[in-house]
Amino acid sequence: MAHSVACSSLVSPKRYDVFISFRGEDIRTGFTSHLHKALTNKGIETFIDYQLERGDGIWDSLCKAIENSYISVVVFSRHYASSTWCLKELVKIMECRKHLGLLVIPVFYDTDPSQVRYQRETYQEAFSEQERNLLNDESEERRWRAALAEATDLSGFDSQSRDESLLIKDIVKDVLQKLLEFGYSNTTKRLVGIEETRKHVELLLKNARRIGIWGIGGIGKTTIAKVVFTILTPHYDSVCFLENITEESKYGELAYLRGKLLEQLKQINPIGKVVGTKLTTRSLKKALIVLDGVDTLEQLEYLCEESKVLDDLPEDSRVIITTRNRCLLTNKVDEIYEVKALSPEESLKLFSLRAFREIHPKEGYEELSKRAVEYAGGIPFALNALGSYLSSSRSLDKDFWESTMRKLENSPNVEIQEVLRY
């Protein structure tokens, strides 16, 4: 049975997926630039300090970047400890790990982990030099040493055990997996009806190269596609999620979207008239593509069929199309997944999460909540909109709830956002 899925936004997203800490003089133009490129090619939002000049303002910006990241990759090179800036950055990173849940991945590049942990060889030399020059006080030095020891206790990567290209590949894979575990665990707290839906779509994708996710507006098609896309991304060489295609097409952006599709699949910059021709597909890899919000055959043909991009993908590639137009999917996909409304129980849970931040209605609001759920008809968008509106500063005013519900019930043919606007 097909189900709807809905999201109640309880967790604020961070600005960056990854913050890279490194000693620029050691590896700025080599390893870290290759790692940065590999991460961004996978769609991972990465902060890396390439050209910033040091100063108080820059330090504040870096601290904010660390605080607003899910993961920090710390690259311990031979002369990492020679930079007091790097050591201060590391202390900040380990503080955020303790207080904000920042995930830390140490990478030991051309240096042994024991040198870092026990400050031997170049790390010992760095601290000795700082002591001779009176560059730091004892309390600060203790914090640096403690941060180095704490970081080396974490699971990480050693460049001496593998080729550099394999090392980067393994780091990216680990980052993706950690982001998936973190993101999905937080996402599932905010989603209603996701598990059965997710499993069903993934099962279809095992044998079907192309599937369509079909349903009315606001039912959760995009949310389903995003969750499946996030989970499956680590298993593909190239990935691309084109969102809200119908809306973008209103502004003449289809050519841009087609170029973006080819660019992300090949990890190249499309050039001029080559885009959209057979020539552009010659180096495509195993790919996962989501075309979200496609509502006309012309949009689909322009994005894919003129360039033959779907035909030329490897057999183990997968394509997901979300649409309100079932006819569009005829002869275009192998399987169709219909997204249906939430059950009354799921609807009440979603509404309660939005209105009360709990899975059940607040005492005294049971009947009003049931009326709201009945009005929304199992449509996640309506449940979210109504729950959010009623949880405003006036949310404890039952007269306000009652008047809002009367207004909605007396306007059955008007879009919910139009009613709530006044």
PEURFEN-V168133 format. One record per helix or strand of 3 or more residues. SS is the DSSP state (@ for helix, = for strand). FROM is the first residue (numbers start at 1). TO is the last residue. If there is no record, write none. Layout:
ss:SS from:FROM to:TO
ss:SS from:FROM to:TO
//
This chain:
ss:= from:16 to:21
ss:@ from:24 to:27
ss:@ from:31 to:41
ss:= from:46 to:48
ss:@ from:56 to:67
ss:= from:69 to:76
ss:@ from:80 to:82
ss:@ from:84 to:100
ss:= from:103 to:108
ss:@ from:113 to:117
ss:@ from:122 to:132
ss:@ from:138 to:152
ss:@ from:159 to:161
ss:@ from:164 to:190
ss:@ from:194 to:207
ss:= from:210 to:214
ss:@ from:221 to:235
ss:= from:238 to:242
ss:@ from:245 to:249
ss:@ from:254 to:266
ss:@ from:272 to:274
ss:@ from:278 to:281
ss:= from:287 to:291
ss:@ from:297 to:305
ss:= from:318 to:323
ss:@ from:326 to:329
ss:= from:335 to:338
ss:@ from:344 to:356
ss:@ from:366 to:376
ss:@ from:380 to:390
ss:@ from:398 to:409
ss:@ from:416 to:420
//
